């Protein structure tokens, strides 16, 4: 069949020529395999920087999939890792805090308890038991972490883009340290933003904050903690695997699963609210990852991809599949 739409991959310029097989871009390898299985032409292009800003894309008759994009309109989808390895966005609005999931509201009664518990067990086997996370973690088992601590996980500058969080990192550390209600506070710098984290911690210490710094494996920190705090980090989801609630200072695409702290003043109230609520962690995790992401290894991956294509105006018949 001639005249079929092509599938265009928009990948950061550094890797646009060497994307296939890269773990960081694993969804593109799977999409390429799907295209090849159905006779669809796929091409990779260097992503223009402005495609990472919210805007309408040109409807040119082809299907576009933009890494870390915020493109919208007919034929445009955006993709990025959805917090935990193996799960990805393929979204017509954006990624992470800007994905369509941000408008969804979790309802525990809509989720089957048995299926959710099975999913939780599987995820704990995959990530908690081997102590695996998105970024490399120390393999040595941490000892001496204070039980019941408030665990604050720092992030890089990308967490603050587009006004997602208006509280500077140093002020956030100070707010958590002063609002912890006597609970110990652990701060874990982000492994890819160590200098930024060091500056923020120094500013917080100078302002009187008291906390313990750790580079321990994230799962060791989560096991000891009573709650996670971040702008909008994957550790919120990883914390759910440890049955720990999450407080976010920034916007997210899972707002009904967390407690939001709007600023420094309301952190104590957010902390008490997070710790006093009864969170159905298994159902929360199953809802988010089964309804709002694609799992690369799942049997239903292909069907989910074609459903995503359909949502932006490319059903199977238009693709010639």
C-alpha positions as protocol buffer text, in pm:
chain_id: "A"
residue {
  index: 1
  type: UNK
  ca { x: 0 y: 0 z: 0 }
}
residue {
  index: 2
  type: UNK
  ca { x: 143 y: 344 z: -97 }
}
residue {
  index: 3
  type: UNK
  ca { x: 86 y: 684 z: 54 }
}
residue {
  index: 4
  type: UNK
  ca { x: 77 y: 557 z: 409 }
}
residue {
  index: 5
  type: UNK
  ca { x: 173 y: 797 z: 688 }
}
residue {
  index: 6
  type: UNK
  ca { x: 523 y: 776 z: 824 }
}
residue {
  index: 7
  type: UNK
  ca { x: 613 y: 769 z: 1192 }
}
residue {
  index: 8
  type: UNK
  ca { x: 872 y: 1031 z: 1282 }
}
residue {
  index: 9
  type: UNK
  ca { x: 1080 y: 1008 z: 1599 }
}
residue {
  index: 10
  type: UNK
  ca { x: 1195 y: 1346 z: 1734 }
}
residue {
  index: 11
  type: UNK
  ca { x: 1497 y: 1271 z: 1954 }
}
residue {
  index: 12
  type: UNK
  ca { x: 1748 y: 1500 z: 2124 }
}
residue {
  index: 13
  type: UNK
  ca { x: 2022 y: 1593 z: 1875 }
}
residue {
  index: 14
  type: UNK
  ca { x: 2299 y: 1416 z: 2071 }
}
residue {
  index: 15
  type: UNK
  ca { x: 2136 y: 1076 z: 2019 }
}
residue {
  index: 16
  type: UNK
  ca { x: 1918 y: 1119 z: 1710 }
}
residue {
  index: 17
  type: UNK
  ca { x: 2168 y: 921 z: 1507 }
}
residue {
  index: 18
  type: UNK
  ca { x: 2233 y: 647 z: 1763 }
}
residue {
  index: 19
  type: UNK
  ca { x: 1903 y: 593 z: 1945 }
}
residue {
  index: 20
  type: UNK
  ca { x: 1835 y: 230 z: 1870 }
}
residue {
  index: 21
  type: UNK
  ca { x: 1914 y: -3 z: 2159 }
}
residue {
  index: 22
  type: UNK
  ca { x: 1975 y: 276 z: 2410 }
}
residue {
  index: 23
  type: UNK
  ca { x: 1804 y: 204 z: 2741 }
}
residue {
  index: 24
  type: UNK
  ca { x: 1730 y: 572 z: 2794 }
}
residue {
  index: 25
  type: UNK
  ca { x: 1535 y: 572 z: 2466 }
}
residue {
  index: 26
  type: UNK
  ca { x: 1398 y: 219 z: 2493 }
}
residue {
  index: 27
  type: UNK
  ca { x: 1048 y: 314 z: 2382 }
}
residue {
  index: 28
  type: UNK
  ca { x: 1179 y: 415 z: 2040 }
}
residue {
  index: 29
  type: UNK
  ca { x: 1332 y: 73 z: 1985 }
}
residue {
  index: 30
  type: UNK
  ca { x: 999 y: -90 z: 2072 }
}
residue {
  index: 31
  type: UNK
  ca { x: 809 y: 153 z: 1848 }
}
residue {
  index: 32
  type: UNK
  ca { x: 1051 y: 85 z: 1564 }
}
residue {
  index: 33
  type: UNK
  ca { x: 992 y: -289 z: 1601 }
}
residue {
  index: 34
  type: UNK
  ca { x: 618 y: -232 z: 1597 }
}
residue {
  index: 35
  type: UNK
  ca { x: 642 y: -16 z: 1284 }
}
residue {
  index: 36
  type: UNK
  ca { x: 857 y: -273 z: 1108 }
}
residue {
  index: 37
  type: UNK
  ca { x: 615 y: -552 z: 1196 }
}
residue {
  index: 38
  type: UNK
  ca { x: 332 y: -360 z: 1028 }
}
residue {
  index: 39
  type: UNK
  ca { x: 519 y: -216 z: 733 }
}
residue {
  index: 40
  type: UNK
  ca { x: 519 y: 141 z: 860 }
}
residue {
  index: 41
  type: UNK
  ca { x: 810 y: 363 z: 765 }
}
residue {
  index: 42
  type: UNK
  ca { x: 982 y: 524 z: 1064 }
}
residue {
  index: 43
  type: UNK
  ca { x: 1249 y: 792 z: 1059 }
}
residue {
  index: 44
  type: UNK
  ca { x: 1449 y: 962 z: 1333 }
}
residue {
  index: 45
  type: UNK
  ca { x: 1508 y: 1338 z: 1340 }
}
residue {
  index: 46
  type: UNK
  ca { x: 1697 y: 1573 z: 1568 }
}
residue {
  index: 47
  type: UNK
  ca { x: 1435 y: 1732 z: 1793 }
}
residue {
  index: 48
  type: UNK
  ca { x: 1413 y: 2113 z: 1767 }
}
residue {
  index: 49
  type: UNK
  ca { x: 1444 y: 2273 z: 2109 }
}
residue {
  index: 50
  type: UNK
  ca { x: 1113 y: 2454 z: 2079 }
}
residue {
  index: 51
  type: UNK
  ca { x: 924 y: 2122 z: 2069 }
}
residue {
  index: 52
  type: UNK
  ca { x: 989 y: 2100 z: 2443 }
}
residue {
  index: 53
  type: UNK
  ca { x: 759 y: 2402 z: 2489 }
}
residue {
  index: 54
  type: UNK
  ca { x: 376 y: 2375 z: 2478 }
}
residue {
  index: 55
  type: UNK
  ca { x: 253 y: 2448 z: 2126 }
}
residue {
  index: 56
  type: UNK
  ca { x: 39 y: 2319 z: 1841 }
}
residue {
  index: 57
  type: UNK
  ca { x: 223 y: 2105 z: 1590 }
}
residue {
  index: 58
  type: UNK
  ca { x: 171 y: 2119 z: 1214 }
}
residue {
  index: 59
  type: UNK
  ca { x: -61 y: 1846 z: 1082 }
}
residue {
  index: 60
  type: UNK
  ca { x: 149 y: 1725 z: 789 }
}
residue {
  index: 61
  type: UNK
  ca { x: -3 y: 1381 z: 742 }
}
residue {
  index: 62
  type: UNK
  ca { x: 265 y: 1200 z: 942 }
}
residue {
  index: 63
  type: UNK
  ca { x: 271 y: 1084 z: 1303 }
}
residue {
  index: 64
  type: UNK
  ca { x: 528 y: 1251 z: 1529 }
}
residue {
  index: 65
  type: UNK
  ca { x: 660 y: 1120 z: 1863 }
}
residue {
  index: 66
  type: UNK
  ca { x: 867 y: 1376 z: 2053 }
}
residue {
  index: 67
  type: UNK
  ca { x: 1112 y: 1288 z: 2327 }
}
residue {
  index: 68
  type: UNK
  ca { x: 1043 y: 1505 z: 2634 }
}
residue {
  index: 69
  type: UNK
  ca { x: 803 y: 1704 z: 2420 }
}
residue {
  index: 70
  type: UNK
  ca { x: 505 y: 1925 z: 2489 }
}
residue {
  index: 71
  type: UNK
  ca { x: 355 y: 1925 z: 2141 }
}
residue {
  index: 72
  type: UNK
  ca { x: -19 y: 1909 z: 2080 }
}
residue {
  index: 73
  type: UNK
  ca { x: -254 y: 1860 z: 1787 }
}
residue {
  index: 74
  type: UNK
  ca { x: -330 y: 1608 z: 1515 }
}
residue {
  index: 75
  type: UNK
  ca { x: -48 y: 1361 z: 1470 }
}
residue {
  index: 76
  type: UNK
  ca { x: 161 y: 1465 z: 1771 }
}
residue {
  index: 77
  type: UNK
  ca { x: 253 y: 1256 z: 2077 }
}
residue {
  index: 78
  type: UNK
  ca { x: 510 y: 1308 z: 2350 }
}
residue {
  index: 79
  type: UNK
  ca { x: 714 y: 1048 z: 2532 }
}
residue {
  index: 80
  type: UNK
  ca { x: 942 y: 1013 z: 2833 }
}
residue {
  index: 81
  type: UNK
  ca { x: 1007 y: 764 z: 3107 }
}
residue {
  index: 82
  type: UNK
  ca { x: 712 y: 766 z: 3347 }
}
residue {
  index: 83
  type: UNK
  ca { x: 905 y: 770 z: 3677 }
}
residue {
  index: 84
  type: UNK
  ca { x: 984 y: 397 z: 3701 }
}
residue {
  index: 85
  type: UNK
  ca { x: 1191 y: 194 z: 3455 }
}
residue {
  index: 86
  type: UNK
  ca { x: 985 y: 10 z: 3196 }
}
residue {
  index: 87
  type: UNK
  ca { x: 690 y: 251 z: 3201 }
}
residue {
  index: 88
  type: UNK
  ca { x: 652 y: 537 z: 2954 }
}
residue {
  index: 89
  type: UNK
  ca { x: 430 y: 826 z: 2859 }
}
residue {
  index: 90
  type: UNK
  ca { x: 284 y: 835 z: 2507 }
}
residue {
  index: 91
  type: UNK
  ca { x: 71 y: 1140 z: 2553 }
}
residue {
  index: 92
  type: UNK
  ca { x: -107 y: 1400 z: 2336 }
}
residue {
  index: 93
  type: UNK
  ca { x: -42 y: 1683 z: 2580 }
}
residue {
  index: 94
  type: UNK
  ca { x: 301 y: 1644 z: 2738 }
}
residue {
  index: 95
  type: UNK
  ca { x: 504 y: 1442 z: 2985 }
}
residue {
  index: 96
  type: UNK
  ca { x: 517 y: 1404 z: 3362 }
}
residue {
  index: 97
  type: UNK
  ca { x: 346 y: 1704 z: 3527 }
}
residue {
  index: 98
  type: UNK
  ca { x: 195 y: 1807 z: 3193 }
}
residue {
  index: 99
  type: UNK
  ca { x: 58 y: 1472 z: 3077 }
}
residue {
  index: 100
  type: UNK
  ca { x: -316 y: 1415 z: 3042 }
}
residue {
  index: 101
  type: UNK
  ca { x: -311 y: 1213 z: 3364 }
}
residue {
  index: 102
  type: UNK
  ca { x: -298 y: 1537 z: 3564 }
}
residue {
  index: 103
  type: UNK
  ca { x: -672 y: 1584 z: 3504 }
}
residue {
  index: 104
  type: UNK
  ca { x: -762 y: 1232 z: 3623 }
}
residue {
  index: 105
  type: UNK
  ca { x: -889 y: 1163 z: 3973 }
}
residue {
  index: 106
  type: UNK
  ca { x: -812 y: 837 z: 4149 }
}
residue {
  index: 107
  type: UNK
  ca { x: -1110 y: 644 z: 4285 }
}
residue {
  index: 108
  type: UNK
  ca { x: -1014 y: 339 z: 4487 }
}
residue {
  index: 109
  type: UNK
  ca { x: -1348 y: 168 z: 4426 }
}
residue {
  index: 110
  type: UNK
  ca { x: -1274 y: 158 z: 4052 }
}
residue {
  index: 111
  type: UNK
  ca { x: -966 y: -59 z: 4102 }
}
residue {
  index: 112
  type: UNK
  ca { x: -978 y: -434 z: 4157 }
}
residue {
  index: 113
  type: UNK
  ca { x: -805 y: -511 z: 4485 }
}
residue {
  index: 114
  type: UNK
  ca { x: -668 y: -852 z: 4384 }
}
residue {
  index: 115
  type: UNK
  ca { x: -522 y: -721 z: 4058 }
}
residue {
  index: 116
  type: UNK
  ca { x: -370 y: -424 z: 4238 }
}
residue {
  index: 117
  type: UNK
  ca { x: -208 y: -643 z: 4503 }
}
residue {
  index: 118
  type: UNK
  ca { x: -66 y: -871 z: 4233 }
}
residue {
  index: 119
  type: UNK
  ca { x: 79 y: -567 z: 4056 }
}
residue {
  index: 120
  type: UNK
  ca { x: 228 y: -439 z: 4382 }
}
residue {
  index: 121
  type: UNK
  ca { x: 394 y: -776 z: 4451 }
}
residue {
  index: 122
  type: UNK
  ca { x: 538 y: -785 z: 4100 }
}
residue {
  index: 123
  type: UNK
  ca { x: 674 y: -431 z: 4129 }
}
residue {
  index: 124
  type: UNK
  ca { x: 829 y: -499 z: 4468 }
}
residue {
  index: 125
  type: UNK
  ca { x: 1002 y: -808 z: 4327 }
}
residue {
  index: 126
  type: UNK
  ca { x: 1137 y: -604 z: 4036 }
}
residue {
  index: 127
  type: UNK
  ca { x: 1253 y: -296 z: 4223 }
}
residue {
  index: 128
  type: UNK
  ca { x: 1240 y: -319 z: 4603 }
}
residue {
  index: 129
  type: UNK
  ca { x: 1393 y: -663 z: 4657 }
}
residue {
  index: 130
  type: UNK
  ca { x: 1698 y: -592 z: 4432 }
}
residue {
  index: 131
  type: UNK
  ca { x: 1703 y: -225 z: 4547 }
}
residue {
  index: 132
  type: UNK
  ca { x: 1690 y: -90 z: 4191 }
}
residue {
  index: 133
  type: UNK
  ca { x: 1601 y: 264 z: 4091 }
}
residue {
  index: 134
  type: UNK
  ca { x: 1612 y: 487 z: 3784 }
}
residue {
  index: 135
  type: UNK
  ca { x: 1964 y: 608 z: 3858 }
}
residue {
  index: 136
  type: UNK
  ca { x: 2251 y: 395 z: 3985 }
}
residue {
  index: 137
  type: UNK
  ca { x: 2240 y: 347 z: 4361 }
}
residue {
  index: 138
  type: UNK
  ca { x: 2498 y: 231 z: 4616 }
}
residue {
  index: 139
  type: UNK
  ca { x: 2486 y: -146 z: 4659 }
}
residue {
  index: 140
  type: UNK
  ca { x: 2609 y: -134 z: 5020 }
}
residue {
  index: 141
  type: UNK
  ca { x: 2321 y: -166 z: 5265 }
}
residue {
  index: 142
  type: UNK
  ca { x: 2288 y: 157 z: 5461 }
}
residue {
  index: 143
  type: UNK
  ca { x: 2281 y: 140 z: 5840 }
}
residue {
  index: 144
  type: UNK
  ca { x: 2205 y: 399 z: 6104 }
}
residue {
  index: 145
  type: UNK
  ca { x: 1935 y: 587 z: 5915 }
}
residue {
  index: 146
  type: UNK
  ca { x: 1682 y: 728 z: 6164 }
}
residue {
  index: 147
  type: UNK
  ca { x: 1350 y: 548 z: 6174 }
}
residue {
  index: 148
  type: UNK
  ca { x: 1039 y: 747 z: 6094 }
}
residue {
  index: 149
  type: UNK
  ca { x: 1231 y: 1027 z: 5926 }
}
residue {
  index: 150
  type: UNK
  ca { x: 1096 y: 1281 z: 5682 }
}
residue {
  index: 151
  type: UNK
  ca { x: 1293 y: 1202 z: 5366 }
}
residue {
  index: 152
  type: UNK
  ca { x: 1349 y: 1498 z: 5137 }
}
residue {
  index: 153
  type: UNK
  ca { x: 1474 y: 1414 z: 4787 }
}
residue {
  index: 154
  type: UNK
  ca { x: 1633 y: 1698 z: 4593 }
}
residue {
  index: 155
  type: UNK
  ca { x: 1607 y: 1732 z: 4216 }
}
residue {
  index: 156
  type: UNK
  ca { x: 1770 y: 1923 z: 3934 }
}
residue {
  index: 157
  type: UNK
  ca { x: 1660 y: 2239 z: 3758 }
}
residue {
  index: 158
  type: UNK
  ca { x: 1419 y: 2058 z: 3526 }
}
residue {
  index: 159
  type: UNK
  ca { x: 1182 y: 2002 z: 3820 }
}
residue {
  index: 160
  type: UNK
  ca { x: 1135 y: 2379 z: 3839 }
}
residue {
  index: 161
  type: UNK
  ca { x: 1068 y: 2445 z: 3470 }
}
residue {
  index: 162
  type: UNK
  ca { x: 758 y: 2637 z: 3364 }
}
residue {
  index: 163
  type: UNK
  ca { x: 675 y: 2740 z: 3719 }
}
residue {
  index: 164
  type: UNK
  ca { x: 607 y: 2386 z: 3838 }
}
residue {
  index: 165
  type: UNK
  ca { x: 750 y: 2479 z: 4178 }
}
residue {
  index: 166
  type: UNK
  ca { x: 798 y: 2834 z: 4300 }
}
residue {
  index: 167
  type: UNK
  ca { x: 976 y: 2755 z: 4628 }
}
residue {
  index: 168
  type: UNK
  ca { x: 1357 y: 2767 z: 4583 }
}
residue {
  index: 169
  type: UNK
  ca { x: 1541 y: 2451 z: 4685 }
}
residue {
  index: 170
  type: UNK
  ca { x: 1719 y: 2605 z: 4983 }
}
residue {
  index: 171
  type: UNK
  ca { x: 1392 y: 2743 z: 5120 }
}
residue {
  index: 172
  type: UNK
  ca { x: 1227 y: 2403 z: 5068 }
}
residue {
  index: 173
  type: UNK
  ca { x: 1497 y: 2233 z: 5276 }
}
residue {
  index: 174
  type: UNK
  ca { x: 1454 y: 2493 z: 5548 }
}
residue {
  index: 175
  type: UNK
  ca { x: 1074 y: 2458 z: 5543 }
}
residue {
  index: 176
  type: UNK
  ca { x: 1093 y: 2080 z: 5582 }
}
residue {
  index: 177
  type: UNK
  ca { x: 1352 y: 2096 z: 5857 }
}
residue {
  index: 178
  type: UNK
  ca { x: 1153 y: 2355 z: 6053 }
}
residue {
  index: 179
  type: UNK
  ca { x: 814 y: 2195 z: 5990 }
}
residue {
  index: 180
  type: UNK
  ca { x: 897 y: 1832 z: 6064 }
}
residue {
  index: 181
  type: UNK
  ca { x: 750 y: 1852 z: 6414 }
}
residue {
  index: 182
  type: UNK
  ca { x: 1054 y: 1705 z: 6585 }
}
residue {
  index: 183
  type: UNK
  ca { x: 1090 y: 1417 z: 6340 }
}
residue {
  index: 184
  type: UNK
  ca { x: 1440 y: 1358 z: 6200 }
}
residue {
  index: 185
  type: UNK
  ca { x: 1493 y: 1490 z: 5848 }
}
residue {
  index: 186
  type: UNK
  ca { x: 1704 y: 1309 z: 5586 }
}
residue {
  index: 187
  type: UNK
  ca { x: 1809 y: 1494 z: 5270 }
}
residue {
  index: 188
  type: UNK
  ca { x: 1924 y: 1295 z: 4968 }
}
residue {
  index: 189
  type: UNK
  ca { x: 2083 y: 1505 z: 4692 }
}
residue {
  index: 190
  type: UNK
  ca { x: 2005 y: 1415 z: 4334 }
}
residue {
  index: 191
  type: UNK
  ca { x: 2296 y: 1219 z: 4182 }
}
residue {
  index: 192
  type: UNK
  ca { x: 2284 y: 1432 z: 3865 }
}
residue {
  index: 193
  type: UNK
  ca { x: 2260 y: 1768 z: 4043 }
}
residue {
  index: 194
  type: UNK
  ca { x: 2511 y: 1740 z: 4328 }
}
residue {
  index: 195
  type: UNK
  ca { x: 2651 y: 2092 z: 4296 }
}
residue {
  index: 196
  type: UNK
  ca { x: 2305 y: 2248 z: 4291 }
}
residue {
  index: 197
  type: UNK
  ca { x: 2204 y: 2041 z: 4593 }
}
residue {
  index: 198
  type: UNK
  ca { x: 2519 y: 2135 z: 4784 }
}
residue {
  index: 199
  type: UNK
  ca { x: 2450 y: 2506 z: 4731 }
}
residue {
  index: 200
  type: UNK
  ca { x: 2091 y: 2470 z: 4850 }
}
residue {
  index: 201
  type: UNK
  ca { x: 2188 y: 2269 z: 5157 }
}
residue {
  index: 202
  type: UNK
  ca { x: 2454 y: 2524 z: 5249 }
}
residue {
  index: 203
  type: UNK
  ca { x: 2196 y: 2803 z: 5225 }
}
residue {
  index: 204
  type: UNK
  ca { x: 1952 y: 2608 z: 5442 }
}
residue {
  index: 205
  type: UNK
  ca { x: 2218 y: 2533 z: 5704 }
}
residue {
  index: 206
  type: UNK
  ca { x: 2314 y: 2899 z: 5715 }
}
residue {
  index: 207
  type: UNK
  ca { x: 1948 y: 2982 z: 5782 }
}
residue {
  index: 208
  type: UNK
  ca { x: 1937 y: 2741 z: 6077 }
}
residue {
  index: 209
  type: UNK
  ca { x: 1806 y: 2418 z: 5923 }
}
residue {
  index: 210
  type: UNK
  ca { x: 1910 y: 2090 z: 6085 }
}
residue {
  index: 211
  type: UNK
  ca { x: 1908 y: 1770 z: 5884 }
}
residue {
  index: 212
  type: UNK
  ca { x: 2112 y: 1461 z: 5796 }
}
residue {
  index: 213
  type: UNK
  ca { x: 2254 y: 1423 z: 5446 }
}
residue {
  index: 214
  type: UNK
  ca { x: 2276 y: 1079 z: 5288 }
}
residue {
  index: 215
  type: UNK
  ca { x: 2380 y: 921 z: 4962 }
}
residue {
  index: 216
  type: UNK
  ca { x: 2238 y: 584 z: 5064 }
}
residue {
  index: 217
  type: UNK
  ca { x: 2044 y: 362 z: 4827 }
}
residue {
  index: 218
  type: UNK
  ca { x: 1702 y: 518 z: 4774 }
}
residue {
  index: 219
  type: UNK
  ca { x: 1530 y: 199 z: 4890 }
}
residue {
  index: 220
  type: UNK
  ca { x: 1721 y: 202 z: 5218 }
}
residue {
  index: 221
  type: UNK
  ca { x: 1610 y: 561 z: 5276 }
}
residue {
  index: 222
  type: UNK
  ca { x: 1249 y: 475 z: 5190 }
}
residue {
  index: 223
  type: UNK
  ca { x: 1248 y: 175 z: 5421 }
}
residue {
  index: 224
  type: UNK
  ca { x: 1348 y: 397 z: 5712 }
}
residue {
  index: 225
  type: UNK
  ca { x: 1134 y: 698 z: 5628 }
}
residue {
  index: 226
  type: UNK
  ca { x: 777 y: 775 z: 5726 }
}
residue {
  index: 227
  type: UNK
  ca { x: 707 y: 1002 z: 5426 }
}
residue {
  index: 228
  type: UNK
  ca { x: 875 y: 1128 z: 5108 }
}
residue {
  index: 229
  type: UNK
  ca { x: 902 y: 1494 z: 5016 }
}
residue {
  index: 230
  type: UNK
  ca { x: 1010 y: 1633 z: 4678 }
}
residue {
  index: 231
  type: UNK
  ca { x: 911 y: 1875 z: 4405 }
}
residue {
  index: 232
  type: UNK
  ca { x: 779 y: 1592 z: 4188 }
}
residue {
  index: 233
  type: UNK
  ca { x: 1023 y: 1303 z: 4200 }
}
residue {
  index: 234
  type: UNK
  ca { x: 1003 y: 939 z: 4098 }
}
residue {
  index: 235
  type: UNK
  ca { x: 1069 y: 864 z: 4466 }
}
residue {
  index: 236
  type: UNK
  ca { x: 703 y: 945 z: 4534 }
}
residue {
  index: 237
  type: UNK
  ca { x: 608 y: 639 z: 4327 }
}
residue {
  index: 238
  type: UNK
  ca { x: 895 y: 435 z: 4469 }
}
residue {
  index: 239
  type: UNK
  ca { x: 779 y: 537 z: 4816 }
}
residue {
  index: 240
  type: UNK
  ca { x: 436 y: 390 z: 4741 }
}
residue {
  index: 241
  type: UNK
  ca { x: 612 y: 57 z: 4683 }
}
residue {
  index: 242
  type: UNK
  ca { x: 731 y: 90 z: 5045 }
}
residue {
  index: 243
  type: UNK
  ca { x: 382 y: 201 z: 5154 }
}
residue {
  index: 244
  type: UNK
  ca { x: 500 y: 553 z: 5237 }
}
residue {
  index: 245
  type: UNK
  ca { x: 294 y: 864 z: 5155 }
}
residue {
  index: 246
  type: UNK
  ca { x: 425 y: 1151 z: 4943 }
}
residue {
  index: 247
  type: UNK
  ca { x: 423 y: 1529 z: 4978 }
}
residue {
  index: 248
  type: UNK
  ca { x: 497 y: 1736 z: 4668 }
}
residue {
  index: 249
  type: UNK
  ca { x: 591 y: 2102 z: 4654 }
}
residue {
  index: 250
  type: UNK
  ca { x: 544 y: 2105 z: 4276 }
}
residue {
  index: 251
  type: UNK
  ca { x: 283 y: 2016 z: 4020 }
}
residue {
  index: 252
  type: UNK
  ca { x: 241 y: 1656 z: 3910 }
}
residue {
  index: 253
  type: UNK
  ca { x: 27 y: 1434 z: 3691 }
}
residue {
  index: 254
  type: UNK
  ca { x: -89 y: 1228 z: 3991 }
}
residue {
  index: 255
  type: UNK
  ca { x: -222 y: 1500 z: 4226 }
}
residue {
  index: 256
  type: UNK
  ca { x: -494 y: 1279 z: 4377 }
}
residue {
  index: 257
  type: UNK
  ca { x: -229 y: 1033 z: 4502 }
}
residue {
  index: 258
  type: UNK
  ca { x: -27 y: 1282 z: 4707 }
}
residue {
  index: 259
  type: UNK
  ca { x: -51 y: 1569 z: 4952 }
}
residue {
  index: 260
  type: UNK
  ca { x: 45 y: 1906 z: 4808 }
}
residue {
  index: 261
  type: UNK
  ca { x: 240 y: 2167 z: 5000 }
}
residue {
  index: 262
  type: UNK
  ca { x: 188 y: 2500 z: 4829 }
}
residue {
  index: 263
  type: UNK
  ca { x: 474 y: 2666 z: 5016 }
}
residue {
  index: 264
  type: UNK
  ca { x: 679 y: 2677 z: 5332 }
}
residue {
  index: 265
  type: UNK
  ca { x: 399 y: 2789 z: 5561 }
}
residue {
  index: 266
  type: UNK
  ca { x: 165 y: 2497 z: 5499 }
}
residue {
  index: 267
  type: UNK
  ca { x: 423 y: 2217 z: 5511 }
}
residue {
  index: 268
  type: UNK
  ca { x: 342 y: 2120 z: 5875 }
}
residue {
  index: 269
  type: UNK
  ca { x: -26 y: 2079 z: 5785 }
}
residue {
  index: 270
  type: UNK
  ca { x: 64 y: 1883 z: 5471 }
}
residue {
  index: 271
  type: UNK
  ca { x: 285 y: 1653 z: 5675 }
}
residue {
  index: 272
  type: UNK
  ca { x: 16 y: 1574 z: 5928 }
}
residue {
  index: 273
  type: UNK
  ca { x: -239 y: 1519 z: 5652 }
}
residue {
  index: 274
  type: UNK
  ca { x: -9 y: 1281 z: 5464 }
}
residue {
  index: 275
  type: UNK
  ca { x: 75 y: 1079 z: 5775 }
}
residue {
  index: 276
  type: UNK
  ca { x: -280 y: 1054 z: 5906 }
}
residue {
  index: 277
  type: UNK
  ca { x: -450 y: 943 z: 5583 }
}
residue {
  index: 278
  type: UNK
  ca { x: -509 y: 578 z: 5492 }
}
residue {
  index: 279
  type: UNK
  ca { x: -355 y: 546 z: 5147 }
}
residue {
  index: 280
  type: UNK
  ca { x: -444 y: 242 z: 4929 }
}
residue {
  index: 281
  type: UNK
  ca { x: -96 y: 217 z: 4783 }
}
residue {
  index: 282
  type: UNK
  ca { x: -146 y: -94 z: 4570 }
}
residue {
  index: 283
  type: UNK
  ca { x: -457 y: 44 z: 4401 }
}
residue {
  index: 284
  type: UNK
  ca { x: -292 y: 383 z: 4355 }
}
residue {
  index: 285
  type: UNK
  ca { x: 8 y: 234 z: 4177 }
}
residue {
  index: 286
  type: UNK
  ca { x: -201 y: 2 z: 3963 }
}
residue {
  index: 287
  type: UNK
  ca { x: -434 y: 286 z: 3864 }
}
residue {
  index: 288
  type: UNK
  ca { x: -157 y: 520 z: 3754 }
}
residue {
  index: 289
  type: UNK
  ca { x: 62 y: 274 z: 3569 }
}
residue {
  index: 290
  type: UNK
  ca { x: -217 y: 69 z: 3408 }
}
residue {
  index: 291
  type: UNK
  ca { x: -435 y: 365 z: 3307 }
}
residue {
  index: 292
  type: UNK
  ca { x: -184 y: 638 z: 3225 }
}
residue {
  index: 293
  type: UNK
  ca { x: 138 y: 477 z: 3103 }
}
residue {
  index: 294
  type: UNK
  ca { x: 262 y: 208 z: 2866 }
}
residue {
  index: 295
  type: UNK
  ca { x: 471 y: -80 z: 2993 }
}
residue {
  index: 296
  type: UNK
  ca { x: 719 y: -188 z: 2727 }
}
residue {
  index: 297
  type: UNK
  ca { x: 718 y: -553 z: 2833 }
}
residue {
  index: 298
  type: UNK
  ca { x: 340 y: -585 z: 2875 }
}
residue {
  index: 299
  type: UNK
  ca { x: 143 y: -816 z: 2642 }
}
residue {
  index: 300
  type: UNK
  ca { x: -92 y: -526 z: 2565 }
}
residue {
  index: 301
  type: UNK
  ca { x: 181 y: -284 z: 2459 }
}
residue {
  index: 302
  type: UNK
  ca { x: 92 y: -288 z: 2088 }
}
residue {
  index: 303
  type: UNK
  ca { x: -278 y: -234 z: 2151 }
}
residue {
  index: 304
  type: UNK
  ca { x: -199 y: 58 z: 2383 }
}
residue {
  index: 305
  type: UNK
  ca { x: 29 y: 216 z: 2123 }
}
residue {
  index: 306
  type: UNK
  ca { x: -236 y: 198 z: 1852 }
}
residue {
  index: 307
  type: UNK
  ca { x: -490 y: 343 z: 2097 }
}
residue {
  index: 308
  type: UNK
  ca { x: -252 y: 635 z: 2155 }
}
residue {
  index: 309
  type: UNK
  ca { x: -211 y: 683 z: 1780 }
}
residue {
  index: 310
  type: UNK
  ca { x: -589 y: 684 z: 1743 }
}
residue {
  index: 311
  type: UNK
  ca { x: -625 y: 958 z: 2006 }
}
residue {
  index: 312
  type: UNK
  ca { x: -430 y: 1200 z: 1786 }
}
residue {
  index: 313
  type: UNK
  ca { x: -616 y: 1118 z: 1466 }
}
residue {
  index: 314
  type: UNK
  ca { x: -427 y: 815 z: 1336 }
}
residue {
  index: 315
  type: UNK
  ca { x: -648 y: 506 z: 1373 }
}
residue {
  index: 316
  type: UNK
  ca { x: -535 y: 177 z: 1225 }
}
residue {
  index: 317
  type: UNK
  ca { x: -720 y: 229 z: 895 }
}
residue {
  index: 318
  type: UNK
  ca { x: -549 y: 564 z: 834 }
}
residue {
  index: 319
  type: UNK
  ca { x: -214 y: 395 z: 901 }
}
residue {
  index: 320
  type: UNK
  ca { x: -305 y: 110 z: 669 }
}
residue {
  index: 321
  type: UNK
  ca { x: -263 y: -146 z: 947 }
}
